[in-house]
């Protein structure tokens, strides 16, 4: 049995219900894998980047084993406590803002009750406020010395 260790590829398709899927390696070849070939408790999702060992499986076909998730295509947000429905939830981002996209805000909402968990961005950002404050302070010193 020939093996190629430490290959890097992308999960083309994986079904949690059926317990198997396919990885596309760097040579654009699809390799079969089963849930027993995954290392760790987390299951891969379509588009994830993984490391694996390639081997010749049943019926002389290429397959993958020792699969480790390297990078998630869609990293999951941490679960937080929602004060609206008293559940532990994974908040969903909702984007809004001006048509010029310079004042875009992100609000994290509870997927069950719509409670606003947090708000990020929008309006004047913190760095701009600090610069403006330093500028106003410098001007006040200049005018104080003149008068």
N, C-alpha and C positions, 0 to 999 in steps of 0.2 A: 504494500500500500504506500503510494507516494503522497507526501504532504508538503504544503507550503505554509510556513508559519508567518505570523504577524502581517497578514494581508489587511489592507484597508479597503472598505467598500461602503455602499449605501443600501439601506433596506429599501427594496423596490416595492415589496408588498408583504404584509404579515397579518394573519387572521388569529385573533385571540381565541375565537370560538373553535376554530379547527386545529389550532396549535402548531401551525407551520407557516413558512413564508419563503421568500427569495431575496437574496442579496446580490447586487450587481457589483462585481469587482472592478479594478482599474482597467482591465482588458475588455470591459463591457460584456462579460460573460455572467449569466445568471446562475447562482448556486442555491440549491435547496437547503433549508435548515428546519429543524423541529424545535419545539419548545425546550426539549431536554438538552439541546446544544447551547443554550443561553446560560451564561454565568451571571449569578446574582439574582435578586428578587424582581428587578424591574424588567418589564417586557419592552421590546423595541416597538417603535411606531414607524409608519411609512415616512421615508426621507431621512431617518436618523443615520449618522455616520458611525460605523462600527469597525472594530478590529476582530479578526477571526483567523482560524486555521482552515485551509482548503485541503480536502482529501477526496479520494475516489471512493464513492459510496456504492450502494447496490446497483446492479445492472451497469456497472462501469460508467456511472454519471458523477459529475463533480458535485460536492456538497460542502457545507461549512459547519464547523464546530468551534468550541471555545470562544463563543461570541461575547464580546464586551462592548457596551455602548460607550462611544468616545464623545459624541456631540449630538445633542437633541436638535431636531429641526425646529420644533416648537417647545422651548423650555416652559415647564409648567410654573405657574405662580404658586407661592406658598399658600397653604390653607390658613385662613384667619377666621376669627370669631365674628359673626355678624350680629350686631346689636338689634337689628330689625326683626329677624326671625329666630335668633338664638341658635343658629346652626354653625357648624364649622364648614366653611365654603371656600372654593377657589374663585376669587373675584374675577369678573370679566371687564376688560378695559373698554371704555367708551370715549371716543375722541370727538371734540368739538372745538370751534374757534373761527377766526376770521377767514375770509376768502383768500387772503394773501398767505395764509399758513405761517405767519410770524407769531401769532398769539394762540397757537393750538394748545388746548388743555386736555389732560387725560384724567378721567374720573373712573375709579374702580367701583363697580356696582355688584351687589349680591345677585347671582343668577336666579334665586328663588323669589325674593321679595322686592328687589330693585333698590334696596337701601344703599346710600352712598357711603362707601367704606373709606375712601380717601380721594384727594384731588392733588394732581401734580401739574405744574407748569401754568402757563397762561399769563397774560398781562406783562408787567415789568418783571423781569427775573431778578434774583437776588444780587447778581454781579452788577447789573445796571444800577440798582438802588445804591450800592456801595460807592460806585464811581460818581454818581450824582451827588451823594452826600459829601464826599471828599471835595468835589468841585465847589459846592455851595460853601463849605467850611473855609476853603482857600479864598474864595471871593470875599467872605465876611472879614477875614483877617486883612486883606488888601484894603478894603473900604474903611476899616477901623483905623489903620495906620494913616490914611489920607486925611481923615476928618480930625 
